[in-house]
Amino acid sequence: MLLIYSEKNDFSFNGTIIDLETIGDFCRQYNDSRCYRNITPTIFGYINKDALNVFCAKTESDIEELKEKIKEIFLQLKRPFYAYNCCFEIGVLFHSCGLNVSFEGDLMKEKKPGVKWEKKEEAVVELNVSKYDDPFNGDGVECLIAWQKGDLEKAIKHNRSCLLKERDILIKRGYRNPEPLQLFRRKIR
C-alpha cells in the first residue's frame, strides 16, 4: 500500500522537479550507472506548476507497487525534468524501475576539479531558501532511517521540503545541463 500526500498550488515554474528517497547501498566499484543498481526508491515526489505530490511505500513489501506507480506517473509528467543531482535520479529510475529518462536541468552547481559536490543544504544557505520544516535538516540518511522505522509522516515531510527547496533553487539560481550518465546495459547474445 502507498501513502499519498498532495497539495495544490500555483508554484510558478514550467516543467517538473523530481525527488527520490531511497534505501540501499552504492556499488562504488563502478563509474557508470551500475553504482545505483542496489538503490531502490521508497518515496517518489514531484512538483510542477499545479501541485506537489508525494508517493510513499509503507513497507519494503510495497516498493514494487511504488515502482509501478512511478512508471505510470512518468507517462503524464510535463518536461523539462529537473532534479538536484540528476545522475542519482536517472540511475535509480533506470536500475530500479527500468525507466530510461533524461533530465534537462540539474539544480546542483557544477562540480569543479578538486571540489566536492555541492550539498543541497549548502545551496539552501547560500540562496537563503526556507528549510520548509524539514524534520531532518536536509539529511537524507535520517529520512532513510525514519522510513525504515515506520515514521512515514516525517519521511514524507522531508521529501516535501526537498521539493520546495529545489523549486526555490530553480527559481533563484536556475539550472545547468546535467552530466551525461553512462547507462550500463548488458549485451544480449
N, C-alpha and C positions, 0 to 999 in steps of 0.2 A: 504494500500500500504506500501511496505517496501523500505527503503533506504538501499543500499548495498555498502559497501566500501571493496575493495580488494587490496592487494599488494602482488606481487610475490617476492620471495627472497629465499636465502638459509639460513635458520635460525639454522642450525646445531644442532639439538637435535631430539631424537626419541619420538614419541607419539604426544599428543595433549593437549594443555593448553586451558581451558575453562574459560571465564569470563562473568558474567551477570551483567547488570544494571537493576534495578527493581523499582517498585512502590509498596506501601502497607505497612502494619504495622505488626510487630511481635506479635504473640499471646503468650505473656510472661507467661501465666499461665501453659504452657505445658513444659515438659522436653524432649519431643521427637520431631519427625519431624513435628508434628502439629503446632509447633511455627512458621513454614514457610507457613502455609496454606493460609494466606491472602496476600502473596507476589507474585507478577506477573512480569515476565521479560518484559522489554521494549526494551532491546538491548541484543543480543546474539553475543558474539565474540569468535573466536577461532584462535589459531596459531599452525601450525605444521611446519615441516622442509621445506615445499614448499611455504607456503602462510600464510598471515594474512587476516582473513575475519570478517567483522562486519555486522550484520543484525539488522536494527533499525526499529521498528514500528513508523510510522509518528504520529499517534494519538492513543488514547485509543481504538478506534474502529478497529484499525489494529492489536491489540495484539493477537487476535485469529489466524490471518494469521501468525504472528510470531511464535506462539506455534506450528502450523502445520509445519512450516519451520524447527523449531528446531528438531521435531520428524523425519523429512525426513533426515536432515543433520546427526543426530546421527548414523544412519544406515551406513554411509560412513566414519566416523571418525576412525582413527587408534589409538589403545591403545599403551602404557598406557595413561590414562587420569590423568591430573594434574589440580589443582586449588589452589588458595590462600584461605584457609578456605573451604575445601571440603564439610563440613556439610551444608554450605549455598547452594552451587550449587546443591548438592544431594537433599536436602529438597525442594528447589524451583522447580527443574525439576520434582520431584515426584508429588508434590501437584498441580503444575500449568499445567504440560504437560502430566502427567501420565507415566513418564519415570522412571523405576527402574534401575538406572545406578550406578555402583560402580566406584570409582576412586582409582587409585593405589598410587598416590602421592599427599601429602599436602605440599604446599610450605611455610606455616606458621610454625614458631617454635612451638614446643610442649608446651602446657600450663603447667606450674609448679604450685603446690599448693600455693595459696596466691598471684599469679602473674596474672596480666591481660593478655588478648590475645595480641599478637604482631600485631600492625597495619602495613599494607603494607609499609607505608611511613617510619616507623622505620627501616624495613629491607632495604629499598632503601638507607637510610642514612648510616646504618651500613656497607652495602656492596659496597657503593659508586657507586650505579646504577644511570644511567641517569633518569631524570624525563620525557624525551621524549615529551616535550612541552605540558604537561598535563595542560589544562586550569583551572583545579580546584585543583591543587597541591595535588592530591590523595584523595580529599574529595568526596566520593560517593553521599552524600546528595546534594551537589552543582550540581552534574550531574543530579540527580533526578529532582531538581528544574528547571534546564535548559531544560530538556526534556519536563516537563510539560508546560513550557513557549513557547515551539516550537523551541528552539535553538538546533536543532538536530546536526548541524555541530560540536558544542562544545561537545555535549554528545558523539558523535561518536569518536571525537578526544580523549576524556577521556578514552573510552574503548580501543582504540588502544594503548594508552600509558600504560594502565594497563596490557595489554597482553605483551607488550615489556618488562616492568618491571618484570613481572612474569617469562618471558623467561630468563632474566638475573639472577634472583634469583635462578631459577632451575640450570642454568649453573654454577653459582658461589658457591652456597651453597648446592645444591641437594634438596632432598625432604625427607619426613618422611612418615610412614604409617598413613593414616587418622584414626581418632577415628571412631568407628562404630556409625552410627546414627540409632536409633531405628525408623524404618518407621512404622507409625501408619496406620493400615488397619482396617476398620470396619468389624465386623463379620457379615456374611450373614446367615440368618436363613432359 
